[in-house]
Amino acid sequence: MSNAKGLSEYLVISKGYWDEDKSPEQIQGAIDAFYKWHDVLVAQGKMISGQRLQPAKMVVSKHGITDGPFAETKEVIGGYWHFLASSLEEAAALAAQNPTLACGLSMEIRPIEPTKCSAFDQTTETPHSRRK
């Protein structure tokens, strides 16, 4: 989704676990540095604040509502926010500055699709058998 400044929106998903060899003090230092970094980017208009996610989760599908199974439990999703950037590369470069990376977390960056979904377009939901 583009804004008036010609910037696109990118979803950033924080994933993973803290490194086992990091002390709580080291991890807290990275968390404190993250919030300072976060506040600067929000003030500069390069980030839209998101939230941490609680561990409780439900799956809703045509089969009903369940508390699992989940597609991938190896990588926990801890939170999300949005970058406003001119390219995916710029958004990734911003994410690479995240202080929590040094303590084991990783970031997934996904462009926000600016158009409505269509069953006739190839999308992330298109079955592999129908992809070109």
Summary of the structure (lengths in Angstrom):
residues: 132
radius of gyration: 17.3
end to end distance: 24.9
largest distance: 51.6
contacts: 284
relative contact order: 0.27
helix: 27%
strand: 27%
